């Protein structure tokens, strides 16, 4: 880590406002930062907590990140990402000892349009929005952040075309992100504020790792299939995936935040 940045981080920790109180027994909380990569790494202040430190785990785009546990400051490298790649960082920490991403603004927020009605309704378990807040001259797409990128899960069309102003999402275990993209007649794109919701462990499992015509899961889930060399084959949302047209051999499949190796017989 750059020495000047380290000195800055530790100077913040030594200020009277940077010391954290000991965590109580009520559990954990989560800090989430997200946006488009600007080419800079992220730097985190990790307060002391009892005999240890606040931060318990870090995930970067849904994958566990190996951070420096026993330190009051650590770096999250974004070297594997290109400028403008979307990233989300989730930091689990001991309640009452909140860490701080000192340069969170280096994750650039995309140009947004105003859509205050876009929410997740916990009672109905539906994403919802109000078409009256949308520009009739524009078309809209509903996107979900999957496999480290934004994927279109529904083409909504124009406000006049929309049959429904709700959507039943398929959630992954852990943090889920949704947004609506607006495309005007000149093809200029804007995004709504991101709706974030956390789902408990759905316990979606692969029924068998040796298959003939279908890959089957224990519940409907998003999936992404690759050959043994890592070349993309297809993605979708299903409980059973037809692979009868694939050659015999080995494949990788991502689903519900997991990765599995399967054999096509």
C-alpha positions, 0 to 999 in steps of 0.5 A, a space after each residue: 500500500 502507498 506509504 502516504 495513504 497508510 500514514 493518512 489512514 492511521 492518522 484518522 484512526 488516531 483522531 478522537 472520533 476514529 476509535 470504535 467502541 467494543 462490539 456487543 453481543 447482538 451480531 453483525 452489520 454490513 457496509 456496502 459501497 458500489 459504483 463504476 471502477 475508476 482505476 483506483 484501489 479502495 482503502 479501509 479503516 478497520 477499527 479495533 474491537 475488543 482484542 481484535 478488529 471490526 471487519 469480519 469478512 469482505 466480498 467483492 462482486 459476490 466473491 470472498 476477498 482475502 483482506 488483511 485481518 489483523 490491521 487497522 487499515 487495509 487495501 482492496 485491490 481492483 487491479 483485475 477490473 477495467 475502468 467503468 466495470 461495475 463493482 460492489 463491495 460488502 464489508 461485514 463487521 461487528 455491530 457498533 464498530 463501523 469501518 470506513 472506506 476512506 475513498 468510496 467516492 472513487 467508485 463512480 456513480 452512474 448518471 441517474 434519472 429520478 424514480 423514487 417509486 422504484 422499491 422492493 416490497 417486502 410484503 408482496 416480495 415484488 419490485 415495483 415502480 410507478 409508470 407515471 414517473 417515467 418519460 413516455 418517449 423513453 424505453 426501459 430495461 430492468 437489470 439485475 447484477 449477476 456474475 459481476 455484471 448488469 444483466 437484463 432480466 426484463 425488457 419493460 418497453 415504454 410506459 404505455 407498453 408496460 402490462 405490469 408495474 411490478 416484477 417478481 425477482 429471482 434472488 440470489 443468496 446474499 446481496 441482490 442489486 436491481 436497477 431500471 435503465 432508461 433509453 431515450 430516442 437518441 439512445 442516451 442511457 440513464 440508470 435509476 438509483 440501485 435497489 439493494 436487498 439481502 436474501 437469506 441462504 436459499 440453499 439452492 443445490 445442484 441435484 447431480 454433478 453427472 448429467 445426461 440431458 438436463 442440469 437440475 437445481 433444487 429451486 429456480 435460480 440464475 445460472 451461467 454455463 461455461 466449457 472446461 476451458 472457461 468459454 461462455 456457453 449460455 445463461 438463464 433462469 431455471 430449475 432445469 437446464 436443457 444440455 442435450 445438445 452439448 458434447 460429452 465432457 466437463 463443464 463449469 456452472 455458476 448458480 446462486 453465488 456458487 460454482 460447480 464442476 459437472 460432467 455431461 455423459 
